[in-house]
């Protein structure tokens, strides 16, 4: 797998979050049991964890899974910089080589980069759908995320993987790649709040 610039999709996630009103934070999302605020908190956490994975850093951020957490009051100030830092860290060829650790799991850098792309693409869509924002994710990131989601679906027989994906949703084979990615991740492409 080659290096994928996560900058475009990180920017798209940032754009979706710009201007979110406080009253939108409790809105439902395609992530079962997660409100908008929960997905935002997750994106904050995964941005730190996957930046550390790219940098091959030791520390608690790479050992703890980015799970449901409290959304900090200063998330609007922090999130843009964290997304930029995440994307910048993955622009280094060394990030994609060798082994790294994220979420308490040791894995190849190329796999961690694919997971980072997957997280950004899917949670960007989750947030956009929840608040009615326009979202057309970067094609290279979608392609990388689709490769990762396909491997998970194949290894689980489409049953999903706890904490990662729900059971796959049937999507026509001739549907756009992004819709097929959504289906593999357990999301319905036509979901609305």
C-alpha positions as CSV (number, residue, x, y, z in Angstrom):
1,X,0.0,0.0,0.0
2,X,1.3,3.4,-0.9
3,X,1.2,6.6,1.1
4,X,-2.2,8.3,1.2
5,X,-2.4,12.0,2.0
6,X,-4.9,12.2,4.8
7,X,-4.9,16.0,4.6
8,X,-7.9,16.3,2.2
9,X,-10.2,14.1,4.2
10,X,-9.0,15.6,7.5
11,X,-9.9,19.0,6.0
12,X,-13.3,17.7,5.0
13,X,-14.0,16.5,8.5
14,X,-12.9,19.9,9.8
15,X,-15.2,21.6,7.4
16,X,-18.2,19.6,8.5
17,X,-17.6,20.6,12.1
18,X,-17.2,24.3,11.5
19,X,-20.2,26.2,12.6
20,X,-21.8,23.3,14.5
21,X,-24.3,24.8,17.0
22,X,-24.4,23.6,20.6
23,X,-28.0,22.4,20.0
24,X,-26.7,20.0,17.3
25,X,-24.4,18.2,19.7
26,X,-27.1,16.0,21.1
27,X,-28.3,14.9,17.6
28,X,-28.4,11.3,16.6
29,X,-25.8,9.8,14.2
30,X,-25.5,6.7,12.1
31,X,-23.3,5.3,15.0
32,X,-25.7,3.4,17.2
33,X,-25.8,5.0,20.7
34,X,-23.5,7.9,19.7
35,X,-24.7,11.5,19.6
36,X,-22.9,14.1,17.6
37,X,-20.9,15.1,20.7
38,X,-19.8,11.5,21.2
39,X,-18.5,11.2,17.6
40,X,-16.7,14.5,17.9
41,X,-15.0,13.3,21.1
42,X,-14.1,10.1,19.3
43,X,-12.5,12.0,16.4
44,X,-10.5,14.1,18.9
45,X,-9.2,10.9,20.6
46,X,-8.4,9.1,17.4
47,X,-6.6,12.1,16.0
48,X,-4.2,12.0,19.0
49,X,-3.9,8.2,18.9
50,X,-3.3,7.9,15.2
51,X,-0.9,10.8,15.1
52,X,1.1,8.9,17.8
53,X,0.9,5.8,15.7
54,X,2.3,7.6,12.7
55,X,5.2,9.0,14.8
56,X,5.8,5.6,16.4
57,X,5.5,7.3,19.8
58,X,5.4,5.5,23.0
59,X,2.7,6.5,25.5
60,X,-0.8,6.1,26.8
61,X,-2.4,7.6,23.7
62,X,-1.2,4.7,21.6
63,X,-2.1,2.1,24.1
64,X,-5.7,3.2,24.9
65,X,-8.4,2.6,22.4
66,X,-10.1,5.8,21.2
67,X,-13.6,5.1,22.7
68,X,-16.6,7.0,23.8
69,X,-15.4,9.9,25.9
70,X,-16.6,13.3,27.2
71,X,-16.5,16.1,24.7
72,X,-14.2,18.8,26.1
73,X,-15.5,22.4,26.2
74,X,-12.7,23.6,24.0
75,X,-13.2,21.1,21.2
76,X,-13.8,23.8,18.6
77,X,-10.4,25.2,19.2
78,X,-8.6,21.9,19.5
79,X,-10.1,19.8,16.7
80,X,-8.7,21.7,13.7
81,X,-5.2,21.5,14.9
82,X,-5.4,17.9,15.9
83,X,-6.7,17.0,12.4
84,X,-3.9,19.0,10.8
85,X,-1.3,17.3,13.0
86,X,-2.7,13.9,12.2
87,X,-2.6,14.5,8.5
88,X,0.9,15.9,8.7
89,X,2.2,13.0,10.7
90,X,1.0,10.5,8.0
91,X,2.8,12.4,5.2
92,X,6.1,11.0,6.4
93,X,7.0,7.8,4.6
94,X,8.3,6.3,7.8
95,X,4.8,6.4,9.2
96,X,3.7,3.8,6.7
97,X,6.7,1.5,7.2
98,X,7.5,-0.9,10.0
99,X,5.3,-1.6,13.0
100,X,3.4,0.7,15.3
101,X,0.8,0.6,18.1
102,X,-2.6,2.1,18.4
103,X,-5.6,1.2,20.5
104,X,-3.5,-1.3,22.4
105,X,-2.8,-3.2,19.1
106,X,0.5,-3.7,17.4
107,X,0.1,-3.5,13.6
108,X,2.0,-2.5,10.5
109,X,2.2,1.2,9.8
110,X,0.5,0.7,6.5
111,X,-2.5,-0.9,8.2
112,X,-2.6,1.8,10.9
113,X,-2.7,4.4,8.1
114,X,-5.5,2.6,6.4
115,X,-7.5,2.5,9.7
116,X,-6.8,6.2,10.2
117,X,-8.2,6.9,6.7
118,X,-11.2,4.7,7.4
119,X,-11.9,6.5,10.7
120,X,-11.8,9.9,9.1
121,X,-13.9,9.0,6.1
122,X,-16.6,7.2,8.0
123,X,-16.9,9.6,11.0
124,X,-16.9,12.6,8.6
125,X,-19.9,11.1,6.9
126,X,-21.5,10.2,10.3
127,X,-21.2,13.8,11.4
128,X,-22.3,15.3,8.0
129,X,-25.4,13.1,7.9
130,X,-26.3,13.9,11.5
131,X,-26.3,17.6,10.9
132,X,-27.3,17.7,7.2
133,X,-24.0,19.0,5.9
134,X,-22.6,18.4,2.4
135,X,-19.8,15.7,2.4
136,X,-17.9,14.2,-0.5
137,X,-14.8,12.5,0.9
138,X,-11.5,12.4,-0.8
139,X,-11.3,9.6,-3.4
140,X,-7.9,8.3,-2.3
141,X,-8.9,8.1,1.3
142,X,-12.2,6.3,0.3
143,X,-10.2,3.8,-1.8
144,X,-7.8,3.1,1.1
145,X,-10.7,2.9,3.6
146,X,-12.6,0.5,1.3
147,X,-9.6,-1.8,1.1
148,X,-9.4,-1.9,4.9
149,X,-13.2,-2.5,5.3
150,X,-13.2,-5.2,2.6
151,X,-10.5,-7.1,4.5
152,X,-12.5,-6.8,7.8
153,X,-15.7,-8.0,6.1
154,X,-13.9,-10.9,4.5
155,X,-12.3,-12.0,7.8
156,X,-15.6,-11.8,9.7
157,X,-17.9,-13.1,6.9
158,X,-19.6,-9.7,6.9
159,X,-20.7,-10.1,10.5
160,X,-18.9,-6.9,11.6
161,X,-16.3,-6.6,14.3
162,X,-17.2,-5.4,17.8
163,X,-16.0,-1.8,18.4
164,X,-15.2,-1.3,14.7
165,X,-18.0,-2.2,12.3
166,X,-21.6,-3.4,12.6
167,X,-22.8,-6.2,10.3
168,X,-22.4,-5.4,6.6
169,X,-25.4,-3.8,4.9
170,X,-26.3,-4.9,1.4
171,X,-25.4,-2.3,-1.2
172,X,-25.6,-3.0,-5.0
173,X,-22.3,-4.0,-6.5
174,X,-22.6,-1.2,-9.1
175,X,-23.1,1.4,-6.4
176,X,-20.4,4.1,-6.0
177,X,-17.3,2.9,-4.0
178,X,-18.2,5.2,-1.1
179,X,-21.7,3.7,-0.8
180,X,-20.1,0.2,-0.8
181,X,-17.7,1.3,1.9
182,X,-20.6,2.5,4.0
183,X,-22.3,-0.8,3.5
184,X,-19.2,-2.8,4.5
185,X,-19.0,-0.7,7.7
186,X,-22.5,-1.5,8.7
187,X,-24.0,1.8,7.6
188,X,-27.0,2.4,5.3
189,X,-26.0,5.0,2.7
190,X,-29.5,6.5,2.7
191,X,-29.5,7.0,6.5
192,X,-31.0,10.2,7.8
193,X,-31.7,11.3,11.4
